[in-house]
Amino acid sequence: MQLSIENKLQLLCDILDEHQSNSSGSPNEYAQLERLTASILAKKDLSDQDIQDVLTSIHQYGKTGTGVSDCARHIENHQDQISRWINTVQQNL
């Protein structure tokens, strides 16, 4: 079963919220963020430039996160951005 764009956006929010709340993540979660954002961006169904920019930023966050040795620090370094990303994504659900 394929996930809809709305399902994918909600999943992004859930993962980012978990990162922000617990200040922990795993390389698998970062890889999932990377795959989800790439999948959404590839469909080009989103006309809002803000969400496209946010998805690109989340994609980079996920890509970088797969190779970090300290996931908590990576999340800490992006706390402000994560809040903004979640808000923007939720507005597009």
C-alpha positions in Angstrom: 0.0 0.0 0.0 1.3 3.4 -1.0 1.2 6.3 1.4 -0.6 9.5 0.3 1.3 12.8 0.4 -0.7 13.7 3.5 0.4 10.4 5.2 4.0 11.1 4.3 3.8 14.6 5.6 2.3 13.4 8.8 5.0 10.8 9.2 7.6 13.5 8.7 6.0 15.5 11.4 5.9 12.5 13.7 9.6 11.7 13.3 10.7 15.3 13.6 8.5 15.7 16.7 10.0 12.6 18.2 13.5 14.0 17.5 12.7 17.3 19.1 10.9 15.9 22.1 13.5 13.2 23.0 16.6 14.8 21.5 17.4 11.4 20.0 17.3 9.8 16.7 18.8 6.9 14.8 20.6 6.6 11.4 17.5 4.6 10.2 15.2 7.5 11.1 17.4 10.0 9.3 17.5 7.7 6.2 13.7 7.5 6.4 13.4 11.3 6.5 15.7 11.4 3.5 13.6 8.9 1.5 10.2 10.5 2.5 11.2 14.0 1.5 12.8 12.7 -1.8 9.6 10.8 -2.5 7.3 13.9 -1.9 9.5 16.3 -3.8 9.7 13.9 -6.8 5.9 14.0 -7.2 5.9 17.8 -7.5 2.3 17.9 -6.2 3.1 20.7 -3.8 2.8 24.2 -5.3 3.8 26.2 -2.2 7.4 27.2 -2.4 7.7 27.3 1.4 6.9 23.6 1.8 9.3 22.7 -1.0 12.1 24.7 0.7 11.3 23.0 4.0 11.2 19.6 2.5 14.6 20.3 0.8 16.0 21.3 4.2 14.6 18.2 5.9 16.1 16.1 3.2 19.5 17.6 3.9 19.0 17.2 7.6 18.2 13.5 7.1 21.1 13.0 4.7 23.6 14.6 7.0 22.1 12.8 10.0 22.8 9.4 8.5 26.5 10.0 8.9 26.8 11.8 12.3 28.3 10.1 15.3 26.3 12.1 17.8 22.6 12.2 16.8 21.6 14.2 19.9 24.0 17.0 19.0 22.7 17.0 15.4 19.2 17.4 16.7 20.2 20.0 19.2 21.9 22.0 16.4 18.6 22.0 14.5 16.1 22.6 17.3 14.9 25.9 16.0 14.7 24.7 12.4 12.8 21.5 13.4 10.1 23.6 15.1 9.7 25.7 11.9 9.7 22.6 9.7 7.0 21.0 11.8 4.8 24.1 11.7 5.2 24.5 7.9 4.5 20.8 7.2 1.4 20.8 9.5 0.1 23.9 7.6 0.2 21.8 4.4 -1.6 18.8 5.7 
